[in-house]
Amino acid sequence: MKKFENTNGRYGEFGGMYVAETLVPALKDLEKIFIECMNDKSFMDEFDSLMRDYVGRPSPLYFAERLTEYCGGARIFLKREDLNHTGAHKINNTIGQALIAKRMGKRRLIAETGAGMHGVATATVAARFGMSCDVFMGSEDIRRQSQNAARMKMLGARLISVEIEGGEATLKDAMNEALRNWVATVENTFYVIGTAAGPHPYPAMVKEFQSCIGREAKRQLFEKTGKLPAQVIACVGGGSNAIGLFSPFIEDDGVDLYGAEAAGDGIETGRHAASLNGGSIGVLHGNKTYLLQDENGQILPTHSVSAGLDYPGVGPEHSFLKESGRANYIPIGDSEAVGAFQALCRLEGIIPALESSHAIALAMRNAPKLAREECIIVSLSGRGDKDMDSVEDYLAKKGK
Ligand SMILES: Cc1ncc(COP(=O)(O)O)c(C=O)c1O
C-alpha cells in the first residue's frame, strides 16, 4: 500500500493554511482522517475498485501518430483522461474526497467550478453516494459552459450562480463564495476542492488522488517503448492534472516537466491567467503561492478562452517547482490553444477540452526540437464537448 508523505502543507515557502479561525479545526481534522485513509487498506481497496469499475481506469496512453508526423521530432503520447466517466481527470479527485466525506459522516458536499467539469464530477459522486450537493459557479462560466450547468442539475445538484460586486463571475468568485459557505456550514458539510490549491491538506490530497495519471502513464510508456519520456506536459489552471502527471517523474532528473499556462491575449496585454509567468507571491484561497495581484494585493481580473484555466492563482507546489527550477511553465495564448484544438480534431479525430489544448499546443512547439527516438507524454485532461460554443464564438470573432 502507498504511504502518504506529509509535508505539513509546506512546499518551500509556499502552501500553508491561511484561513478563518473557524476552519482551522476542520482542516486539522481533515488532515488527520486523510492520513488515516491513505494508510487504510479497506479505504484504498474501495477507492481502487471505484477507479477501475466506475471511472474506467487505467485510462489509455495513446500514440498520436498523425500529430507526431505533422509536428516532426519526438513521438507524442496522449494520456486519455478525456475517456474517464464524466469526461475529465476531475472525477479521480472527487471520488477520493467523497469517500473521505463518507468516512467523516458528512452528507452534504459543496464545490466550486469553472469549466464545470469539477462541478459535474462532484454532482456525480454525490449521486453515487446519496449525498446532497451544492455547486458554486460564476454566472459568466454558466453562460460559456451551459451544457455542464445542465448536466449538474440533471445529476441532482443545486447550481448556485455567483455574481459578486466588482468580480468577474468566474472561478475565483465561485471559490470565494464556496469558502464563505463552508465557514458557515462546516459542521455538516464537506468542501470538495477541485484543484491542487486551497489550504493544507487540499493540495496534498488532490495530488495524491490525481497521481494515478502519472503512475499509469509511466508504466504504460515503459511497456510500449521501454523508456522514460523526455518530457511530460500538462495544462495548469490550479494545477491538479499537472501535479498528478508530474508526481512520479519529479525524482527522474532526465524527464523535463512542462506546464502550459493560459496566456489569453498575451502576457503583455494584461489579459491573461498566467500566475507563474505574470504574477507575484501572495496569499489566495488559503495558501501562499504565485498569483495575479496589484501593488495593494488586490486580485487582478483574468482572461482565458478556457474557463478551467481562468484563475488568478496556482497550486503551491507548482510555485515551488518553478522557484526550484525543476519544472518549466510556458505561457500559451488563446489563439495557439485553439489552433492545437483544431489540429487534434482533424489529425486524430479527438476533440480535446480547451484547457487540454494548451498542453497539446506546447507539445506541438516542443516535439520538433527533439529527436524521433524521444517521447513526450501529454495529459489530455478532458474532452471538448463542453467547448463547442466557446470555440465557434472565438472563430467567428476572428473571422475564421
Ligand atoms: C478538462 C480540464 N483540464 C484542466 C483543467 C484545469 O484544472 P487543473 O489545473 O486543476 O488540472 C480543468 C478545469 O476545469 C478542466 O476542466
The ligand as a MOL file (V3000), in Angstrom:
LIG
                    3D

  0  0  0     0  0            999 V3000
M  V30 BEGIN CTAB
M  V30 COUNTS 16 16 0 0 0
M  V30 BEGIN ATOM
M  V30 1 C -10.5440 19.3890 -18.7510 0
M  V30 2 C -9.8320 20.2670 -17.7790 0
M  V30 3 N -8.4950 20.2950 -17.7760 0
M  V30 4 C -7.8040 21.0670 -16.9170 0
M  V30 5 C -8.4510 21.8980 -16.0180 0
M  V30 6 C -7.6340 22.7590 -15.1240 0
M  V30 7 O -7.5960 22.3040 -13.8130 0
M  V30 8 P -6.2980 21.7430 -13.1600 0
M  V30 9 O -5.2110 22.7390 -13.4210 0
M  V30 10 O -6.6400 21.6530 -11.7170 0
M  V30 11 O -5.9990 20.4190 -13.7600 0
M  V30 12 C -9.8650 21.9080 -15.9830 0
M  V30 13 C -10.5770 22.7560 -15.0340 0
M  V30 14 O -11.7480 22.9330 -15.0650 0
M  V30 15 C -10.5670 21.0730 -16.8850 0
M  V30 16 O -11.9060 21.0330 -16.9170 0
M  V30 END ATOM
M  V30 BEGIN BOND
M  V30 1 1 1 2
M  V30 2 1 2 3
M  V30 3 2 2 15
M  V30 4 2 3 4
M  V30 5 1 4 5
M  V30 6 1 5 6
M  V30 7 2 5 12
M  V30 8 1 6 7
M  V30 9 1 7 8
M  V30 10 2 8 9
M  V30 11 1 8 10
M  V30 12 1 8 11
M  V30 13 1 12 13
M  V30 14 1 12 15
M  V30 15 2 13 14
M  V30 16 1 15 16
M  V30 END BOND
M  V30 END CTAB
M  END
